[in-house]
Amino acid sequence: MLSKMTEHILFKFHSRCGKLKLSRLCFADDVLLLSFANESSITIIKQVLNDFEFLSGLKANISKSSIFFASVPNEINSRIMHIINFSEGCLLVRYLGFPLITKKLSSSDCQPLIDRITKRIQSWSSKWLSYAGRL
């Protein structure tokens, strides 16, 4: 269904995804759908979600779904939001503990994750090592 979506004459790829014909990224049970921010592309995405629901009996959880805009005028944002009915997400988004950002990750971006991993490793060593082994 998603492949056919990109073949539709009215569907436009996101400007940075057109060369690769990239319209989706899948991670475990999450899907990121990528497109140009216009009403026709969003209407096609909405139709694909409706078709998926009809064919599979599964429905996208609207309360867990978000839409993200980058440099899109407010008027277009509101028209798209009316079509898709998702809440507008805000960046900084974290996925699996890492921030999803458009620039190279810095050490400060990763520090909270490093701290969590370090804390977990320290708890393991205190559980499994004798007092003498911890010194």
C-alpha positions as protocol buffer text, in pm:
chain_id: "A"
residue {
  index: 1
  type: MET
  ca { x: 0 y: 0 z: 0 }
}
residue {
  index: 2
  type: LEU
  ca { x: 277 y: 243 z: 91 }
}
residue {
  index: 3
  type: SER
  ca { x: 462 y: 167 z: -233 }
}
residue {
  index: 4
  type: LYS
  ca { x: 149 y: 237 z: -436 }
}
residue {
  index: 5
  type: MET
  ca { x: 103 y: 560 z: -241 }
}
residue {
  index: 6
  type: THR
  ca { x: 428 y: 698 z: -385 }
}
residue {
  index: 7
  type: GLU
  ca { x: 322 y: 608 z: -740 }
}
residue {
  index: 8
  type: HIS
  ca { x: 9 y: 823 z: -716 }
}
residue {
  index: 9
  type: ILE
  ca { x: 34 y: 1123 z: -946 }
}
residue {
  index: 10
  type: LEU
  ca { x: -63 y: 1369 z: -669 }
}
residue {
  index: 11
  type: PHE
  ca { x: 186 y: 1237 z: -409 }
}
residue {
  index: 12
  type: LYS
  ca { x: 499 y: 1448 z: -364 }
}
residue {
  index: 13
  type: PHE
  ca { x: 807 y: 1332 z: -178 }
}
residue {
  index: 14
  type: HIS
  ca { x: 967 y: 1545 z: 92 }
}
residue {
  index: 15
  type: SER
  ca { x: 1227 y: 1764 z: -80 }
}
residue {
  index: 16
  type: ARG
  ca { x: 1516 y: 1575 z: 80 }
}
residue {
  index: 17
  type: CYS
  ca { x: 1369 y: 1230 z: 9 }
}
residue {
  index: 18
  type: GLY
  ca { x: 1279 y: 1256 z: -360 }
}
residue {
  index: 19
  type: LYS
  ca { x: 1605 y: 1125 z: -509 }
}
residue {
  index: 20
  type: LEU
  ca { x: 1588 y: 813 z: -293 }
}
residue {
  index: 21
  type: LYS
  ca { x: 1209 y: 786 z: -329 }
}
residue {
  index: 22
  type: LEU
  ca { x: 1200 y: 756 z: 49 }
}
residue {
  index: 23
  type: SER
  ca { x: 848 y: 776 z: 192 }
}
residue {
  index: 24
  type: ARG
  ca { x: 873 y: 576 z: 513 }
}
residue {
  index: 25
  type: LEU
  ca { x: 1106 y: 463 z: 789 }
}
residue {
  index: 26
  type: CYS
  ca { x: 1011 y: 166 z: 1003 }
}
residue {
  index: 27
  type: PHE
  ca { x: 1151 y: 94 z: 1350 }
}
residue {
  index: 28
  type: ALA
  ca { x: 1013 y: -200 z: 1548 }
}
residue {
  index: 29
  type: ASP
  ca { x: 642 y: -114 z: 1572 }
}
residue {
  index: 30
  type: ASP
  ca { x: 678 y: 251 z: 1467 }
}
residue {
  index: 31
  type: VAL
  ca { x: 643 y: 401 z: 1119 }
}
residue {
  index: 32
  type: LEU
  ca { x: 751 y: 746 z: 1005 }
}
residue {
  index: 33
  type: LEU
  ca { x: 570 y: 857 z: 689 }
}
residue {
  index: 34
  type: LEU
  ca { x: 752 y: 1126 z: 493 }
}
residue {
  index: 35
  type: SER
  ca { x: 603 y: 1356 z: 230 }
}
residue {
  index: 36
  type: PHE
  ca { x: 591 y: 1707 z: 98 }
}
residue {
  index: 37
  type: ALA
  ca { x: 363 y: 1926 z: 308 }
}
residue {
  index: 38
  type: ASN
  ca { x: 72 y: 1971 z: 70 }
}
residue {
  index: 39
  type: GLU
  ca { x: -293 y: 1876 z: 95 }
}
residue {
  index: 40
  type: SER
  ca { x: -287 y: 1621 z: -187 }
}
residue {
  index: 41
  type: SER
  ca { x: 1 y: 1419 z: -37 }
}
residue {
  index: 42
  type: ILE
  ca { x: -157 y: 1421 z: 309 }
}
residue {
  index: 43
  type: THR
  ca { x: -494 y: 1317 z: 165 }
}
residue {
  index: 44
  type: ILE
  ca { x: -324 y: 1020 z: -2 }
}
residue {
  index: 45
  type: ILE
  ca { x: -153 y: 924 z: 326 }
}
residue {
  index: 46
  type: LYS
  ca { x: -487 y: 950 z: 507 }
}
residue {
  index: 47
  type: GLN
  ca { x: -647 y: 724 z: 242 }
}
residue {
  index: 48
  type: VAL
  ca { x: -368 y: 466 z: 283 }
}
residue {
  index: 49
  type: LEU
  ca { x: -427 y: 464 z: 660 }
}
residue {
  index: 50
  type: ASN
  ca { x: -802 y: 419 z: 603 }
}
residue {
  index: 51
  type: ASP
  ca { x: -741 y: 136 z: 353 }
}
residue {
  index: 52
  type: PHE
  ca { x: -503 y: -32 z: 598 }
}
residue {
  index: 53
  type: GLU
  ca { x: -769 y: -15 z: 869 }
}
residue {
  index: 54
  type: PHE
  ca { x: -1037 y: -155 z: 637 }
}
residue {
  index: 55
  type: LEU
  ca { x: -821 y: -445 z: 514 }
}
residue {
  index: 56
  type: SER
  ca { x: -649 y: -544 z: 838 }
}
residue {
  index: 57
  type: GLY
  ca { x: -891 y: -435 z: 1109 }
}
residue {
  index: 58
  type: LEU
  ca { x: -601 y: -247 z: 1273 }
}
residue {
  index: 59
  type: LYS
  ca { x: -619 y: 126 z: 1326 }
}
residue {
  index: 60
  type: ALA
  ca { x: -351 y: 389 z: 1380 }
}
residue {
  index: 61
  type: ASN
  ca { x: -367 y: 514 z: 1738 }
}
residue {
  index: 62
  type: ILE
  ca { x: -448 y: 882 z: 1692 }
}
residue {
  index: 63
  type: SER
  ca { x: -350 y: 967 z: 2050 }
}
residue {
  index: 64
  type: LYS
  ca { x: 1 y: 826 z: 1988 }
}
residue {
  index: 65
  type: SER
  ca { x: 38 y: 972 z: 1638 }
}
residue {
  index: 66
  type: SER
  ca { x: 200 y: 1307 z: 1563 }
}
residue {
  index: 67
  type: ILE
  ca { x: 279 y: 1517 z: 1260 }
}
residue {
  index: 68
  type: PHE
  ca { x: 593 y: 1728 z: 1229 }
}
residue {
  index: 69
  type: PHE
  ca { x: 639 y: 2033 z: 1009 }
}
residue {
  index: 70
  type: ALA
  ca { x: 958 y: 2202 z: 895 }
}
residue {
  index: 71
  type: SER
  ca { x: 939 y: 2551 z: 744 }
}
residue {
  index: 72
  type: VAL
  ca { x: 572 y: 2518 z: 648 }
}
residue {
  index: 73
  type: PRO
  ca { x: 346 y: 2825 z: 664 }
}
residue {
  index: 74
  type: ASN
  ca { x: 84 y: 2822 z: 942 }
}
residue {
  index: 75
  type: GLU
  ca { x: -205 y: 2832 z: 694 }
}
residue {
  index: 76
  type: ILE
  ca { x: -88 y: 2509 z: 528 }
}
residue {
  index: 77
  type: ASN
  ca { x: -17 y: 2353 z: 872 }
}
residue {
  index: 78
  type: SER
  ca { x: -374 y: 2409 z: 984 }
}
residue {
  index: 79
  type: ARG
  ca { x: -524 y: 2272 z: 660 }
}
residue {
  index: 80
  type: ILE
  ca { x: -307 y: 1960 z: 686 }
}
residue {
  index: 81
  type: MET
  ca { x: -392 y: 1915 z: 1055 }
}
residue {
  index: 82
  type: HIS
  ca { x: -761 y: 1929 z: 963 }
}
residue {
  index: 83
  type: ILE
  ca { x: -713 y: 1649 z: 705 }
}
residue {
  index: 84
  type: ILE
  ca { x: -499 y: 1408 z: 908 }
}
residue {
  index: 85
  type: ASN
  ca { x: -631 y: 1469 z: 1263 }
}
residue {
  index: 86
  type: PHE
  ca { x: -294 y: 1402 z: 1429 }
}
residue {
  index: 87
  type: SER
  ca { x: -155 y: 1627 z: 1700 }
}
residue {
  index: 88
  type: GLU
  ca { x: 137 y: 1845 z: 1601 }
}
residue {
  index: 89
  type: GLY
  ca { x: 457 y: 1710 z: 1747 }
}
residue {
  index: 90
  type: CYS
  ca { x: 747 y: 1925 z: 1852 }
}
residue {
  index: 91
  type: LEU
  ca { x: 1114 y: 1857 z: 1823 }
}
residue {
  index: 92
  type: LEU
  ca { x: 1323 y: 1750 z: 2022 }
}
residue {
  index: 93
  type: VAL
  ca { x: 1193 y: 1399 z: 1977 }
}
residue {
  index: 94
  type: ARG
  ca { x: 1373 y: 1106 z: 2133 }
}
residue {
  index: 95
  type: TYR
  ca { x: 1366 y: 758 z: 1987 }
}
residue {
  index: 96
  type: LEU
  ca { x: 1528 y: 471 z: 2179 }
}
residue {
  index: 97
  type: GLY
  ca { x: 1697 y: 729 z: 2401 }
}
residue {
  index: 98
  type: PHE
  ca { x: 1856 y: 934 z: 2123 }
}
residue {
  index: 99
  type: PRO
  ca { x: 1734 y: 1273 z: 2006 }
}
residue {
  index: 100
  type: LEU
  ca { x: 1609 y: 1286 z: 1647 }
}
residue {
  index: 101
  type: ILE
  ca { x: 1772 y: 1598 z: 1514 }
}
residue {
  index: 102
  type: THR
  ca { x: 1890 y: 1711 z: 1172 }
}
residue {
  index: 103
  type: LYS
  ca { x: 2248 y: 1785 z: 1275 }
}
residue {
  index: 104
  type: LYS
  ca { x: 2536 y: 1569 z: 1394 }
}
residue {
  index: 105
  type: LEU
  ca { x: 2485 y: 1447 z: 1751 }
}
residue {
  index: 106
  type: SER
  ca { x: 2712 y: 1615 z: 2004 }
}
residue {
  index: 107
  type: SER
  ca { x: 2839 y: 1457 z: 2324 }
}
residue {
  index: 108
  type: SER
  ca { x: 2590 y: 1667 z: 2524 }
}
residue {
  index: 109
  type: ASP
  ca { x: 2304 y: 1521 z: 2314 }
}
residue {
  index: 110
  type: CYS
  ca { x: 2414 y: 1170 z: 2414 }
}
residue {
  index: 111
  type: GLN
  ca { x: 2508 y: 1244 z: 2776 }
}
residue {
  index: 112
  type: PRO
  ca { x: 2170 y: 1150 z: 2933 }
}
residue {
  index: 113
  type: LEU
  ca { x: 2183 y: 811 z: 2762 }
}
residue {
  index: 114
  type: ILE
  ca { x: 2546 y: 758 z: 2864 }
}
residue {
  index: 115
  type: ASP
  ca { x: 2454 y: 845 z: 3224 }
}
residue {
  index: 116
  type: ARG
  ca { x: 2166 y: 593 z: 3224 }
}
residue {
  index: 117
  type: ILE
  ca { x: 2388 y: 316 z: 3085 }
}
residue {
  index: 118
  type: THR
  ca { x: 2666 y: 395 z: 3334 }
}
residue {
  index: 119
  type: LYS
  ca { x: 2419 y: 388 z: 3623 }
}
residue {
  index: 120
  type: ARG
  ca { x: 2282 y: 52 z: 3510 }
}
residue {
  index: 121
  type: ILE
  ca { x: 2631 y: -99 z: 3477 }
}
residue {
  index: 122
  type: GLN
  ca { x: 2723 y: 28 z: 3824 }
}
residue {
  index: 123
  type: SER
  ca { x: 2411 y: -136 z: 3969 }
}
residue {
  index: 124
  type: TRP
  ca { x: 2510 y: -466 z: 3808 }
}
residue {
  index: 125
  type: SER
  ca { x: 2860 y: -455 z: 3954 }
}
residue {
  index: 126
  type: SER
  ca { x: 2725 y: -386 z: 4303 }
}
residue {
  index: 127
  type: LYS
  ca { x: 2488 y: -683 z: 4277 }
}
residue {
  index: 128
  type: TRP
  ca { x: 2730 y: -942 z: 4145 }
}
residue {
  index: 129
  type: LEU
  ca { x: 3066 y: -851 z: 4294 }
}
residue {
  index: 130
  type: SER
  ca { x: 3172 y: -908 z: 4649 }
}
residue {
  index: 131
  type: TYR
  ca { x: 3272 y: -610 z: 4859 }
}
residue {
  index: 132
  type: ALA
  ca { x: 3639 y: -689 z: 4795 }
}
residue {
  index: 133
  type: GLY
  ca { x: 3571 y: -715 z: 4421 }
}
residue {
  index: 134
  type: ARG
  ca { x: 3410 y: -371 z: 4416 }
}
residue {
  index: 135
  type: LEU
  ca { x: 3719 y: -205 z: 4571 }
}
